[in-house]
Amino acid sequence: MSIALKLSDELVEMAKLHAAAEHRSVPKQIEYWARLGKAIDENPDLPLQFIKDTLLAAQEAKVGRLTPYQFGA
């Protein structure tokens, strides 16, 4: 579902810079920030990097890029 939103010029300009650096579209960059912010808000005791790694792992699982963990290796 997509809807039109009014965003500040400042936010859009920041998103353009980060989107280019991360090879994302501007809307996908803003979506990423929203998803990350939601995860941080829901898990205030977890470190930021842990949350980022968890979101990345969830996306990797979604597209089938899983490797079995070898215990004791």
For each residue, the residues with C-beta under 8 A, 3 or more apart:
1:
2:
3:
4:
5:
6:
7: 11 12 30
8: 11 12
9: 12 13
10: 13 14
11: 7 8 14 15 30
12: 7 8 9 15 16 26
13: 9 10 16 17
14: 10 11 17 18
15: 11 12 18 19 26 29 30 33
16: 12 13 19 20 26 29
17: 13 14 20 21
18: 14 15 21 22 24 29
19: 15 16 22 23 24 25 26 28 29
20: 16 17 23
21: 17 18
22: 18 19 29 32
23: 19 20
24: 18 19 28 29 32
25: 19 28 29
26: 12 15 16 19 29 30
27: 30 31
28: 19 24 25 31 32
29: 15 16 18 19 22 24 25 26 32 33
30: 7 11 15 26 27 33 34
31: 27 28 34 35
32: 22 24 28 29 35 36
33: 15 29 30 36 37
34: 30 31 37 38
35: 31 32 38 39 55
36: 32 33 39 40 51 52 55
37: 33 34 40 41
38: 34 35 41 42
39: 35 36 42 43 51 54 55
40: 36 37 43 44 46 48 51
41: 37 38 44
42: 38 39
43: 39 40 46 51
44: 40 41
45:
46: 40 43 50 51
47: 50 51
48: 40 51 52
49: 52 53
50: 46 47 53 54
51: 36 39 40 43 46 47 48 54 55
52: 36 48 49 55 56
53: 49 50 56 57
54: 39 50 51 57 58
55: 35 36 39 51 52 58 59
56: 52 53 59 60
57: 53 54 60 61
58: 54 55 61 62
59: 55 56 62 63
60: 56 57 63 65 66
61: 57 58 64 65 66
62: 58 59
63: 59 60
64: 61
65: 60 61
66: 60 61
67:
68:
69:
70: 73
71:
72:
73: 70
